[in-house]
Amino acid sequence: MNVLINGEEAALVGEPLAVGEALPHFKLEDKNGEKVKTVDLLGQVTLISVVPDLNTGTCSLQTRHFNQTVDQFKNVQFITISTNSVAEQRDWCAAEGVKNMRMLSDEQESFGYATKLYLPANAWDTRAVYIIDAQGIVRYAQIVSEVSQEPDYDNVLAALSELTK
């Protein structure tokens, strides 16, 4: 699959994870440098916001937007995944006052390759939003076709509301 980066086509490593598929095996790092595996995300509905680089405007907007939404949904885990290092994520959260969103680093590219969201030419994961159920099955997927644009938040939140009824 291809996405656009400022109007230029860029190829992902494959066809991204789709609705109905199980979350594949991967390893990420949390703010303490601890490994977080796929199994650690199971057990409750989870919104996964994937951003290429927190230190860019659109990625910051997306992460802040979902951080402000967290309190509206009880019993939903909100996480942001980026290829930024753990230290970069910590610094960004401190500077932006982000406390509600769980940040996970895909600096090792495990998540990007497993979900086929990795853009090898750019060395980061493309912009996407997934909602998975408690068993790890994808119930909503939005791969943003133009990486420089924000996701359709209304669509994401409507799907999350429907899933958590």
N, C-alpha and C positions, 0 to 999 in steps of 0.2 A: 504494500500500500504506500501511496505517496501523500505527503502533506505539503502545504505551501509555507515558506518562510519569506515574508515580505514579497509575496508573489512568485517566488522561485520554487520549483518543485524539489523536494527532498524525499529520499526513500527511507522508509522504516525497515527494520530487519525482517519483517514478515507481515502477516495479517494479524492485526491486534485482537486481543481477547474480546469475545463477543457475548451478548446476552445469552444466558443458558449454560455457559461454560463455567467450569470450576476454576477458582483462582489457582494458578500454577504454583509450584514450589519456588521460593526465592528467599534471599536474606537481605535485610536492610540493617541500618544502625540507628539507634535512638540518640537522644541528646547526651546520654552518658557513655556513648560508644558501645553499648550493649547490642548484641545481635537480636534482631526481631525476625522471626520466620513466619511463613504463611500461617501456620497453625496458631500463632500468637494473635492473629487478627480475627479468628473465628469466635463464635459464641454470641455475637450481637450484630445487628445491622451496622454496616460501616460505609461511610462515604470516603472515597479515596480521591483526593484532588492531586493531579500530577502536573507539576510545573517544571519547565526546563531549567530556569535559573532564578532563584529568589531575588537576586540583585538587579532585576530588570523591572520596569514599570508594570507591565501587564501581569507578571507573576506575582508581584507584590499586591496588586489590586485583587487578584483572584484569591490569594491566601487570606488577605484581610477580610474580604467579603464572606468567605466561609467561616472564618473565625468569629465574625459577628452573628452568624446564623446558628452556631452551635447550641446556644441556650434555648432555641425554639424547639429543639428535638431532644426529648429525654430518651435515654437508653439507645442512643445512636453514637457510635464512635466516629469522630471526624479526624482524618489524617491528611497531611500533605506530604507528598514524596517529591524530592528533587534530587538532581545529581550533585548538588552543593555538598561540601564536606559538613560534618557534624559541627565543627567550629563556625563555619559560615552561617549555618542555620541558627545556631545559638546567638550569634552576634545580630543576625537579622531580627530574630524574635525580641531580643532585648531592645533594639533600636525602634522597633515598631509596636512594642507593647503587646505582642501576641502571646497569650497565655492559655487560651482554651483549646487551640489546635495542637494535635500531636504531630510533631515533625519527624520524618524518617528520611535518612540519607541513602540514596542509591548511587553513591560515589563509585561503588564497585560494579555498577551496571547490571546486577543480578535481576532486579525487578524489570528493568527496561527490556532485557533480552527475553525473560520468561513471558512477559505480556506482549512482546513484539512492539513496544512503544519506543524502542531505542532508535535514535538517528545517528548512525555511525559517522557520517560526514561532519556532524556538529558535536559529537561526543556528549549528547544529553538526551533525555527522554522528551518526547513530544507532549504537548498540552492535552490533557484528557481528564475526564471525571468518570469514576465507576461507583456504583452502589452495589454492595454485595450483601447477601442475606447472612444469617447466623451460621449457615453451613458452608459459606464460602462460594456460593453460586452467584454469578453476575446477574443482577436483576435490571441494571441500567448501565449503558455505556454511551459516552459521548467523546468521540475523538474530534478535537477542534481542527477543522480543515486548514485554517490559516493560523499558524502558531502565534502570530503577533496579536491575535484577537482573543478576547475573553470568552469563556464558555457561555452557553445560554443558561443563566442561573435560574430563571423562572421554570424552565423545563426540568432541570435537575431537582429543584425543590418540590415541584409538583410530583415527580416520580418518588422522591423520598417520603413525602406526605402520604402518598397512596400505599407505599410499602409498609409504613409504620402505623396504619390504621388499626 
